[in-house]
Amino acid sequence: MWVGGHSDAALRRALRFGDGWYGTGADAADLTDVRRRLRGVAAGTGIAGTGIAGTGAADRLTIACGAAPTAASVADDLGRLAEAGLAACTLWLPIAAEHVEKAMEWIAAEVMPQLTH
């Protein structure tokens, strides 16, 4: 289970109950900051739960692709997030349901090949 939120209370819930922190729209700097804060919250409370509690890792989040993403911009964002410790993510596509299949085809054809090198 992924737990979201930026407050210390939300981070405590993520540590106690979650398998990962769900940071909608976070960039690499945000991810680095939340990972630091999670380690501090974990140390300060002695929380030892499942998943992220052991390391204080925030490594799962939603990537907001924005209004006009390019394959290169999405791949660059994912690369920076991976360097900051991202292990898994969801892509948020702000599009109508009838366009999801085409968007997924674009991700498979244009974005994914850029992530394999």
HUBELNOR-V676652 format. One record per helix or strand of 3 or more residues. SS is the DSSP state (@ for helix, = for strand). FROM is the first residue (numbers start at 1). LEN is the number of residues. Records with the same first field share a line. If there is no record, write none. Layout:
BEGIN
SS->FROM-LEN / FROM-LEN
END
This chain:
BEGIN
=->2-3 / 20-3 / 60-5 / 88-5
@->8-10 / 28-18 / 51-3 / 71-13 / 97-19
END
